[in-house]
């Protein structure tokens, strides 16, 4: 290696054209731009090497509130403290002897820091060891593993303690010492190299799991310390204060974009800033490759889908509640147990939907106080109670009461899930994410239908209907647990004045695009909600009924959700067993056709998921109403022919029309109306507007639940033309009043309705968005949208 130039190791993999080996102005810790005023800094391995000669002096010059010096060599630690006091006597110093591989020693460290300062802001993971230099097969196992004990376990333990003290809301920085050997092979250095590679990957996980933490791993170049091996000593020309100065710079807001990344102290920080867009867009300076298995663990779009899927379990609960009753009414065991009349069957259906309306009222009144997340949890808990009661019922009265409870839970779920999903989704795929609600509901319905078909063949009459009913417990319990892992809606957080939390949530949800979208989204969101706050300041809770613009937007939700319920699909879904039986089909075949019905709805739902963001909401809704009317008319014709001729061929033709009808419904309306109803509401009334739409639509369902069994028995096929009439009635209303929303942010919806938009995304500069996102406004009011100023716990 004698022929290699002295700067070989710092230049061969340099990311920036300029490399430094000595401190330079941009990392001068005495610069006001690098001030650490008010911060408590913890430095491990502070008794010697880069800790004592680099990080310690540089952070001392940056003027923090306190420097906490950590090492297992207390005598040397005190010497370091005395040296630092000469550099800056205004800083408070605390030297603590700590064994970083000992959990109890780490606990004692942070107990001391918490008692003395109450917080810590920056952790420098500098402590480390360089183990045996030997080929893997010739190393001592204990000595080889000791590198992992100190470099990995020690870094983990002290970082865990720091995170516990920091919390999930306060901003913090974790700088972890890695090495150039982490990214290239140097034979005989395996234990050190691999352990430091783990440290770099550890920083990526910190970034993924803690949006409030800037986590960076840094390789120090080649500094002359006791850890430099003989063959590298001639290259050891880097100043310890080059590393220390770079560390201070990493603890400033200017370096936040490097979170989760691996850098060298030799690289020019100015040129890193200049390449910021390239770094973010290309996901540069990352050690790991994010493959399929990182679906939930990382930030960005994958986490967004995870949150949407968890909330979708609320729709699964409604899907169970709504679909299971149709199969239950056809089960011999249920009919033998309760001997219900057609009127009683209609009353049980109405009881569920009446409970649903009560749940919607709960959302209207309390969701802005409870939060979307807590409302989902409350609904899941109530749904679990209702499911258990239904499963255990031996009296029809108890079963009916349990259906009311299930209905209340479903009303809370069905309204809140759509609001939550719309508020956490990026605009270009918001429709697709919103379809998860109905898709999960219908997939669940398919599972329930096949379960009912299977249990019909059981010899135990009680199990025939109790097993399908009991499946309601699964999504209810899943949602109760899942809500612990999803964030509050960022728009709800801003409504409550919790802007910093909203910023962190948006970063975690949407910081995967490399185009500064989440910063712009945050800027637009805060400014738009400030306008909405001013518009509603001093207004009563029920201003939605007195403000013409708000009432119009809420009316759109009423229109599209009523149209969705009155198109005929829901009534056929609930009473299909009655319709099929009237066509002469056996009970077994009726249950099988219910399974086919659900499968076709899901097939159409997948098309809807793809089409909604590609073609838009209006084309789907308008074409759907026309086609649904046509096939309902054809179904009525088939029923009329069957009634007059009793020819089974007309019955089969009628079933074919039903299946085509429900496929069209799945393609066009199954999710579109619900997505549209939520997104057209301004944030200040989104939950209330959605609740009014849901209340109206379920009011019609209750009417159908009471009327359909009686009316269908009386007038047969003629009753279908009522739904055709509704479809034709809503067609011009949607055409003239429902504007297209595809691709717009929720805040930009105001523009298509002639209202004020604070800023369009394309008008917000990157610099402005970054300033807003990193400098959280402290003047935002916490009292907003007529809710009390109480912080949620």
N, C-alpha and C positions, 0 to 999 in steps of 0.2 A: 504493500500500500504506500510505499515511500514516494512513488511517482505521482500520486494523486495530489492535486492542489489543496491548500489549507481550507478553502471554502467549498470543497466538493460536497460534503454532506448537507450543507445549508442551501446549496443551489440546485442540486440534481432533481429534487422534487418540488421546487418552489412554485407556489401558486401565483405569486405576484412577481412582476418583472424586477422590482427592487427588493433586495434583501438587506437586512441590517444585522450588525453584530454588536453594535453599541447603542445606547439610548439615543433617541432623536426627539425633536420637539413635540410631535404628535402624541407621544406617550410620556411626556414630562409630567410626573405626578403633582408638581406644584402648579400646573395650569388650572385655572378656574373651571375649565371644561371637564376636568377629571376629578373634581372635588368629591370627596366621600363624606362630607360634613353630615353629622348626625347618625352615621351608620356604625353598627357594631360588626367588626370584621374578625373572623376566626381563621387562624392559619395553623395548619398541622405541620409537623416536622420543622418547627420554627427554631430549633436549637442549633442548627448547622446548615451548611449547603445553601441552596437557593432560598430556603425558608428564611434563614438568618441574614443572608447577604443580598437577597433580591426582593422577595415579597414583603418582608418585614420593613425594610427601609423605605420602599416605594409607597406602601400603604400608609406608613407613618407620615410621610411628606404630603399625602393627599388629605390630611386633616380629618380623620374620622372621629367619632365620639370615643370609641374604644377599640383597642387591639387585644384580642384574646389569643395568647401564644400557647400552643399545645405541643408537648413532646414527652417522651418517656425519660429524657435526661434533664432532670430539674436543675442541676447545677449549671449546665450550659444554657438552659433556658433563661435563667436569671442574668447571665452575662449578656445574652441577646437583648433582654429587656433594658438593661442599663445602657447598652449602645443605642437603642432606639430612643430612649429618653433624651439622649444628647441631640438626636436628630430633630425631634419635635416633643418638647416637654409638655405641650398643651394637651396631648392625647393621654387618655387614661389607659394604662396597661394592666393586664391580668394574665399572669403566667400560671398554668395549671398542668401539673404532671399527669399524664394520661397514657394508658396503654390502649391504643386504638383497636386492638383485636379483642378487647374485653368489653362485653356489653355493659357490665356493671360500672366499669370505669367511664364509659361514654355517658351512661345515665347520670353519673355524678358530675361530669363536666357540664352537661346542659342544665342540670338542676342549679349549679352554681351560676351559670350565665343568666338563666331565667330569674333567679333571685336577685342578682345584682343589676341587670339591665332590662329584663322583661322581654327582650327580643334579640334577634341577630339577623343581619341583612346579607352578609356575604360569607361564604365558606370557601376557603382555599385548601383543596385536598392535595397538599404537597408531600406529605409523609410517604415514604416508599423505601423498598430495599431492592438490591440487585443481587440475585442469588448465584448459585454455583455456575461457573463457566465450564461446561463439559457437554459432550454428546449425550443425548437423552438416555441411551442405554448404559451410560457410565456414571450417571448422577446418583446421589443419595436421595432416596425418595422423600424423606422428611425435609431436607434442605431445599429440594426442588419445590415442594408444596408450600414452603414457608413464604415464598414470593406471593402466592395467592392469599395466604393468611393476612399479610400486611397490605399488599397492593389492592386486592379485591375486597376481601372481607372487611379490612379496616376502612376502606373508602365507603363501602356500603353502610357499615354501622354508624360512622360519624355523620354521613349524609342523612341517614334515617332519623337520627336525633335532631339534626338541623331542620329537616322538613316538619317534624313534629312541633318544634318551637315556632317555625315560620307560619304554619297554617296554610289554608288553601286560597286565601284572598290577598294577603300581603305579597308584594313583589320581592323577589330575592334572587341571588346569583350564586351558582355553584361552579367553581373553576377547579377542574381536576387535572393533575399532572399526568400526562401520558409520555410517549416517546416516539421518535422516528422509527424505532424498531417495531412499533405496533403495525406498521404498514409495509415493511419489507423484511426479508429473511436474513438473519445474521447467525450462522451456525454456531452452536454452543451457548446461545443466549435464549433458549426456548422458554424457560420459566419466566424470565423478566418480560420478554417480548409478548408472550401470550397473555400474561396477567395485565399488562398495560393495554393490550388490545381490548380486553374485557372492560377496562376503565373507560376507554373511548366509547364503546358500545353502551356502557352504563349511562353516559351523558346523553345519548340518544333516547334512552328510555326515560330519563328524567324529563327531557323536553316533551316527550309524547304524553307522559302521565301528569305533568304539573305545568299547566299553561302560565302560571304565575312565576315560574322559575326560569331564568336564563341559565342554561347548563351548557358549558363549553369545556372540551378537553383540549389541552395545549401541550405541544411538545416544545421543550425549552431550547432547542438547538443543541450545541455542544458546549457545555459550561464546565470549567475546571472545578470539579468537586471530588469527594472521596469515592463517588460511584462511577467515575469515568474509568473505563478499562484501559490498560496500557496501550493497546493498538489505536485507541482513539484520542490519546492525550495531545498529539500534535495538531489535532483539529479543534481542540477545546479553546477557542478564541472568543466565545460569546460571553458578554457581560451578564452577571446575575441580575443587574438592574434592568437589562433589556427584557428579561422575563418578567421581573416585577412590574415594570412600567406597562408591559402588555397586559398583565393581570389587572392592574388598576383600570386601564381602558376597557377591559372586558366587563368591569363592574359598573359601567355607565350605560345610559339608554342607547347611546350610539351603536353599541355592539349587540343589541337584542336580536338582530336578524341572524346572528351566528349561533343562536341557541340550537343545541343538538348536533353541533358540528365540531370538526377536528381542525385545529389550526396550528401553525408554527409561530413561535415568538419572533422568528427572523423575518416573517412576512410584513410588508408595509400595511399598516392599518388603514392608511389613506387609500391605498389601492384596493383593499378589501371593500371599503365603503363604495368606491367607484364601481366595483364589480357586483354590488349588492343584488341588482336585478338578475344578473346571470347566475349568481349563487342560488337564489331562491327558485328561479325558473327551472334550472337544471338539477336542483336538489344536490348541488355540489358540496364537497367537503364532508360527506357522510361516509362512515365506515361500512355500514351494513347495506344490504339490498332488501328492500321491502317486498316480500313476496306475498302469496295468498294467505299464508298463516298469520300475517300481521293484521288481519281483518278488523279486530276490535282494539288491539293494543295501541294503535297509533292514532295521531290526530288527523283531522281533515275529513275528506269525503267518506272514508270508511267508518269513522266514528259517527258521522252524521247519519249514515244508513243504520248503524247500530241503534241509535236513539230513536229513529223512526220505527224500527222493528219492535223495540221494547214497547213503545207507546201503542203500536199496532196490536199488542195483546189485549188492549181494551176493546178493540174491534172484534177480536176473537171471542171475547166474553159475550158481546152482543150477538155475534154470529151463533154461538151455542144457544143462547137464550131464545133467539128468534126462530131458528130453524128446528130445534129439537121438538117443539110443540107439535109441528105438523106430523112428524113420525109418531109421536106419543099418542095422538088422537087415533092413529090407525092400529095401535098395538092391542091385541086381544086382552092382554093382562091388565092394561090400564082401563079398558072399557068394562072388563069384568069386575075390577076393584071398585070403580066409582059410578058406573052406569049413567054417564052424563047424557042429557038431552042436547039437541042441536043448539037450543038457547043457552044452555050452560056452557057448551063449548065456546060459543061466541063471547060469553061473559068472561071466561078465563083468558081468552085472547085479549079482550078489552082491558082486563085487570092488569095484564103485563104492560100494555101500551099506556094505560093510565098512570102506572108507576113510572114509565119512561118520561111522561110529561112532568111528573113531580121532580124527577132527576134533572130535567132541563131547567126547571124553575130554580133549583138549587144552584146550578151553574150560572144562571142569569144573575142571581143575587150575590153569590159568594166567590166565584172563581177568581176575581181580581184581588180578593183579600187572601184567599188560601194559596193561590198560585196554580198554574196548570198542573204542575207535578203533584202537589199535595191533593188536588181534586181527583187525579187519576188514582192515587193511593187509597183515598177514602172510598171511591167507587168500587175499587177492587175488593176492599174489605167487606163492603156491604154485599157485593155480588157473591162472595164466598159464603156468607151467612145464608143468603137466599138459596144458593145451590144445595147446601147441606139440608136445609129445610125441605126443599122439593124432593130430594132423594129419600128423605126419611118419612114423607107424608103417608099417613094411613087414612086421613080424612080429607075430603075434597075442600073443606074450608081452609085447612092448613095449607094445602097445595095452592089455593088461590092467593092466600096472603103471601106465601113465598114467591109467587109469580109477581106480586106487586113489588116486593123488595128487589127481585131480579130486574124488574122494569126500572126502578129508581137508579140502580147501578148502571144499567144500560144507557139510560138517558144522560147520566153524568159522563159515561165513557164516550158515547157516540158524539157528543157535542165537543168535549174537551180534547179528544184525540185529534180531531181535524184542526182545531185551533192551534194546538201545540205543534203538530207536524208542519203546518203552514208557516209558523213563526221561526222554525229552526232550519228551514230548507232554503238553498240558494235558488235564485229566480229561474235559472235555465232548466232546472229539473224539479221545480217545486210541484208541478202537476204529477210527475212520475212518483215522487216521494209520497204525495197525498193519496195516490191510488193504493198504497200499502194498506190503508184503513179498510177499504172495501175488499181488497184482494185477500187479506188475511181472514176477514169475516167470511168470505165465500168459500175459501179453502177449508175453514173450520166447519162451515155448513156441509161441505162435501164429506168430511170425516164423520160428522154426526149422522148424515144420511146413510152412509154405508154401515155405520155402527148399528143404527136402527134396523137396517135390513138384516144384518147378521143376528142381532138379538131376537128378532122376530121368530127365528127358527129354534130358539132355546126352549127347552121343556118347562123351565121355571117361568111362570107367567109374570111374577114380580120383577124378575131380572130383565124381562123383555123391555120394560120402559125405565126401570131405575138405573140401569147401567148407562144408557145414553144421557139421561138427565144428570148423572153424577159427573160427567165430563166437563160440566161448567166449572168445576173446582180448579181444573188445570190452568186455564188462562188467568183466572182470578188470583191464584197463588203466584203464578209466574210474574204477573204485573206488580204485585206487592213487593216481590223481591227485586225485580228489574228496575223499579223506580229509584232504588238506591244507587244506581249506576248511570243515571242520565241527569243532565243539568236542568236548572230552571230555564224557562224560555228567556232569551236575552231581551226580548221586547218587554216582557213582564218585569224583568230586573230594572230596566231603564225607567219604566213607569213608577217603580218603587224608589227611584233615586239611587239604586245600587249599580252605578255605572261601571265601576272597576270590575265587578263580577261579570257584568254583561260583556265587557271587553274580553275577559278571559274565556268566556263561553264561546263567543264568536271566533276567537283565535283558534280554539280547539276544534270547532266545527268546520271552519272554512279556510284554515291556513294550509292548504295543500296545492294551491293553484299557481303560486309564484307571481301573481299579478296584483298584489296588494288589495285584493277584493275585500278581505275581512276588515281592513283598516278603513276603506271607503264606505263599506256597509255600516260600520260603527259610527262614522262621522255623519252619514245621512240619517241613520236611525235616531241619534241623539238630537240632532237639529229638528227633525220632523216631529218627534214627540214633544219637543219644547213648544212648537207651534200648536200642536193639539192640546197641550196643557193650558196654554193661554186661551184657546178657544172655549175650553170647558170650565175655566176658572170661575167659581162662584155659581155654577149651574147645579141644579138638583141631580140626584142620582138617576132620575128618569128622563134626563135631557134627550135621550134617544127618541122619545116620543114627541118632543117639542121642537127639535132642530130639524128643519125640512131636509137638509142634505144628509144628515145621519139616518133619518127615517127612510129616505129613498134608498140608501145603500142597504139598510136592513130589509127593506121590501124586496130587494133583489134576491136576498137569501130566502125569503118566504116564497117567492115565485119559483125559483129553481128547485128548492127542496120539496115544495108541494107538487110540482110537476113530476119530480122523481117518484113520489109516492103514489100519485094518481094515474100513472101511465099504465097501470095494470099488473106490473111485475110483482109488487109486494103482496097483493091479494092472491094472485095465482100461487105464489110461493107458500103462503100460509094455508090456503085451502085447496091445494092441488090434489090432496088425497080424496077430498069430496068430489072434485071434478072428474078425476080418473075413475073413481068408483061408479059415477053416474054413466060412464061410457061402457060399463060392463067388465072392467078389469078386476082381477082377483086382488086380494090384499097383498099377497107376496109381490105381484107385478106392480102394484101401486107404489110399494116401498122401493122397488128397484128403479122405477121411473123417477122417483124423487132423487135418487142418487145420480141418475143421468142428467136430470135437471140442474143439479148443483155443479156437475162436471162441466156442462156447457156454459153456465154462468162464468165459471173460472176461465174457461178457454177464451171467452169474449173479454174477460177482465184483463188477461195478459195483453191482448191487442190494445185495449184502452190504455194500459200502462205505457205502451210504446207510442201511441198516437197522440195522447193528450198534450205533450210538449212539442210534438212535431207539427200537428195540424191546428192546434188551438182548441179552446173550449167551445166557442160558438158553432163551428162546423159540426162537431160531434153532437151537441145538444139538438140542433135544428134538424139534421138528417135523421137523428134517432127518433124524434117525435113523428116524422112523416112515415118512416118505415114501420115503427111500432103500431101506428094506426092501421096501416095496410094489413099487417099480419094478424092483428086482433080481429079485423073484419073478416079475414079468411077463416080464422078459428071459429068465429060465430057462424059462418056459413056451414062449416063442417058439422058443428053441433046441431044446427037446424036440420041438415040432411039426415044425421043419425037419428034425431028425434022422430022424423017423419017416416023413415025407411027401416030403422033398426038394423041397418047394414053395418057390420063391424068395420068395413073398409073406410067408412066415413069417420068412425071413431079413431082409427089409426091415422087417418089424414089429419084429424084435429090435433092429435098428439104431435104430429110432425110440425104443424103450425106453431104449437106452443114452444117446441124446442127451437125453431128458427126465431121466434119472437124473443125468447130469453137470451139467445146468442146475440141478437141485435142490441138488446138492453145491456148486456155485458160489454159490448164493444163501444157503446156510445154514452150510456147514462150511469152505469153502475158506480163509477167514482167521480165522474165529471161534475155533476151538480154539487156534490159535497165539497170538492176542491174549490170550485168557483164561489160558493157561498161564503167560505171562510176568507178567501184571499181578497174579495172586494170590500171587506169591512176595514175601516181605519182602525188602528191599534186600540184607540181609546174606547171603541165599542165592539171590538171583534168578537169577544166572547158573548156579549149581549145580543149582537146582531145574529150570530150563529144560533144562539139559543132560541131567538124568536122564529127563525126559519125552521129549526127542528121541532119547535112546539107546534107550529102550524101543520107541518107535514104529518106529525104523529096524531094530531087531532083528527085528520082525515083517516088515518089508519084505524083509530078507535071506531070511527063511524063505519068503516068497511068491516071491521071485526064483528060489529053487531048486525049489520045489514046483510052482508054477503051470504051467510048460510040461509037466511030466510028468503032473500031476493032471488038467489040462484035456484032455490027449490021452487019458487013461485013462477018465475019468468024464464028460467034457463038461459039460453044463448042470448036473448035480447039484452040481458044485463051487461054484456060485454061492451055494448055501444055507449054505455056511460063513460067508460075509460077512453074510448075513441073520442068522445066529445071533449073530455078534459084535454087530451093531447092536442086537438085542433084549437082549443081555446088558448092554450099557453104558447102555441107556435108563433103568432104575431107579437105577443108580448116579449118573448125572448129575442125575437128578431130586431125589434125596435129599441129595446131598452138595455139589453145585456151587452156590454162592450167587451171586446177581446182583451184578455189579461196575460196572454202568453209572453214570457220572457221579462216581464216587469218585476221590479222589487215590490214588496208590499207597500213601501213608502211612496213609490212612483204611481200607485193606483190612483192617487188623488187627481193626477193630471187628466186621465181619461174621463173623469167625472166633473171636470171644470173647477177643481179645487186647488188649493195652494200646495206645491211641492217645494220643500225647503231647498233641496239640491238634487240634481240628477247625478247618478254615479259618474257619468262621463264628464261632468263638470268639476269633479273633485280631484285636485292634483294629488300625486303621490306624496309630496312633501306635506301638504295640509292634512292628508289622511294619517300619515305617520305621526305628525305632531299631536293630532287629536287622540289617536289611539294610545300613544305613550304618555301623554300628559293628561291624565284623567281629570275632567272638569270637576271642580269641587263645589261649584255654585248651583249645580242642578238640584232642584227641590225634590224632596222625598215624598211630598204629599202630592198625589197625582191621580187623575181620573177618579176623584171622589172616594179615595181610600184613605184609611188612617195611616199615620206615620209610625207603624209598628214593624220592627224588623222580624222577619221570619226566622224561626229556629228549626 
